[in-house]
Amino acid sequence: MTGDRFSPEQRSWIMSRVKGRDTHTELMVRRILHAMGYRFRLHYSKLPGKPDIALPRHRKVIFVHGCFWHSHPGCRRAARPSTRLEFWNKKLNGNVKRDKEVIQAIEAKGWRVLVIWQCQTRDVEGLRSRLRDFLR
């Protein structure tokens, strides 16, 4: 072990299982939207960044961000690893920069954007309320 809880082989195996699409959090948001009567497109390739959820009729998109991968400010889940700092800082800072650029590009096309953070999905009623307010 390298001062980490996992060996490099274990860490590699764990990281290989991280999904980019159809995550538990994303599925939860989709279920709520569907139950509210909304129909949507997934990973909409007609917009920059292929938003997780797009509602073309309403010109609105929803990104469902993992707190760690997108560096949610002030969230304990966004703590950066203490090993391989150069790699992780470059990777996570790049994600944040790309997120900002993509959101600006989508808004420049006249669409509204909502970002749902992984930690915000614990409060299902609060999430439902946020989605309802956004889609009005």
C-alpha positions as CSV (number, residue, x, y, z in Angstrom):
1,M,0.0,0.0,0.0
2,T,1.1,3.5,-0.8
3,G,-0.3,5.4,2.3
4,D,-3.6,4.9,0.5
5,R,-6.4,2.5,1.6
6,F,-6.1,0.6,-1.6
7,S,-3.3,-0.9,-3.6
8,P,-2.7,0.5,-7.1
9,E,-4.4,-2.6,-8.6
10,Q,-7.4,-2.2,-6.3
11,R,-7.7,1.5,-7.1
12,S,-7.5,0.8,-10.8
13,W,-10.2,-1.8,-10.6
14,I,-12.4,0.6,-8.6
15,M,-11.9,3.4,-11.0
16,S,-12.7,1.2,-14.0
17,R,-16.1,0.7,-12.6
18,V,-17.0,4.4,-12.4
19,K,-19.8,5.1,-14.9
20,G,-20.2,8.3,-16.9
21,R,-23.8,7.7,-17.9
22,D,-26.9,6.2,-16.2
23,T,-25.6,6.8,-12.7
24,H,-27.8,6.2,-9.7
25,T,-28.1,10.0,-9.3
26,E,-29.0,10.6,-13.0
27,L,-31.6,7.8,-12.9
28,M,-33.2,9.3,-9.9
29,V,-33.5,12.7,-11.5
30,R,-34.9,11.1,-14.7
31,R,-37.5,9.1,-12.7
32,I,-38.7,12.3,-10.9
33,L,-39.0,14.2,-14.2
34,H,-40.9,11.3,-15.8
35,A,-43.3,11.0,-12.9
36,M,-43.9,14.8,-13.2
37,G,-45.0,14.2,-16.8
38,Y,-41.9,15.5,-18.6
39,R,-40.4,13.8,-21.6
40,F,-36.8,14.4,-22.4
41,R,-33.8,13.5,-24.5
42,L,-30.7,11.9,-23.0
43,H,-27.1,13.0,-23.8
44,Y,-28.5,15.4,-26.4
45,S,-25.8,15.6,-29.1
46,K,-27.3,18.8,-30.7
47,L,-25.9,20.9,-27.8
48,P,-22.4,21.4,-26.5
49,G,-21.3,18.9,-23.9
50,K,-24.1,16.5,-24.6
51,P,-26.2,17.4,-21.5
52,D,-27.4,14.5,-19.4
53,I,-31.0,15.6,-19.8
54,A,-32.4,17.9,-22.4
55,L,-36.0,19.2,-22.7
56,P,-36.0,20.7,-26.2
57,R,-39.6,21.8,-26.1
58,H,-38.8,23.9,-23.1
59,R,-35.2,24.8,-24.2
60,K,-33.8,23.7,-20.9
61,V,-31.1,21.2,-19.9
62,I,-30.1,19.5,-16.7
63,F,-26.6,18.3,-15.9
64,V,-26.3,15.8,-13.1
65,H,-22.9,16.2,-11.6
66,G,-21.0,13.9,-9.3
67,C,-19.6,16.1,-6.4
68,F,-16.1,14.6,-6.7
69,W,-15.7,14.6,-10.5
70,H,-17.0,18.1,-10.9
71,S,-15.5,19.6,-7.7
72,H,-18.7,20.7,-5.9
73,P,-17.6,23.8,-3.9
74,G,-17.9,23.3,-0.2
75,C,-19.0,19.7,-0.4
76,R,-17.2,17.0,1.6
77,R,-17.6,14.5,-1.3
78,A,-15.5,16.8,-3.4
79,A,-12.3,16.3,-1.3
80,R,-9.3,15.8,-3.6
81,P,-7.1,12.7,-3.2
82,S,-3.9,13.3,-1.3
83,T,-1.8,11.2,-3.7
84,R,-0.9,12.1,-7.3
85,L,-1.8,15.7,-6.7
86,E,-0.6,16.9,-10.1
87,F,-2.7,14.4,-11.9
88,W,-5.9,14.9,-9.9
89,N,-5.6,18.7,-9.9
90,K,-5.2,18.8,-13.7
91,K,-8.0,16.3,-14.2
92,L,-10.5,18.0,-11.8
93,N,-9.6,21.6,-12.7
94,G,-10.1,20.6,-16.3
95,N,-13.5,19.2,-15.6
96,V,-14.6,22.5,-13.8
97,K,-13.2,24.6,-16.7
98,R,-15.0,22.5,-19.3
99,D,-18.3,22.6,-17.3
100,K,-18.2,26.4,-17.3
101,E,-17.4,26.6,-21.0
102,V,-20.2,24.2,-21.9
103,I,-22.8,25.9,-19.7
104,Q,-21.9,29.3,-21.3
105,A,-22.1,27.9,-24.8
106,I,-25.5,26.4,-24.1
107,E,-26.8,29.6,-22.5
108,A,-25.5,31.5,-25.5
109,K,-27.9,29.4,-27.7
110,G,-30.8,30.6,-25.6
111,W,-31.2,27.6,-23.4
112,R,-31.5,27.6,-19.6
113,V,-29.3,25.3,-17.6
114,L,-29.7,23.6,-14.2
115,V,-26.9,21.7,-12.4
116,I,-28.0,19.0,-9.9
117,W,-25.2,17.9,-7.6
118,Q,-25.0,14.3,-6.4
119,C,-25.3,15.4,-2.7
120,Q,-28.5,17.3,-3.5
121,T,-30.4,14.2,-4.4
122,R,-30.6,13.0,-0.9
123,D,-33.5,15.3,-0.2
124,V,-36.0,13.9,-2.8
125,E,-38.7,16.5,-2.0
126,G,-36.2,19.3,-2.3
127,L,-35.0,17.9,-5.6
128,R,-38.6,17.6,-6.9
129,S,-39.2,21.2,-5.8
130,R,-36.1,22.5,-7.6
131,L,-37.0,20.6,-10.8
132,R,-40.6,22.0,-10.6
133,D,-39.3,25.5,-10.2
134,F,-36.8,25.2,-13.0
135,L,-39.3,23.8,-15.4
136,R,-42.0,26.4,-14.8
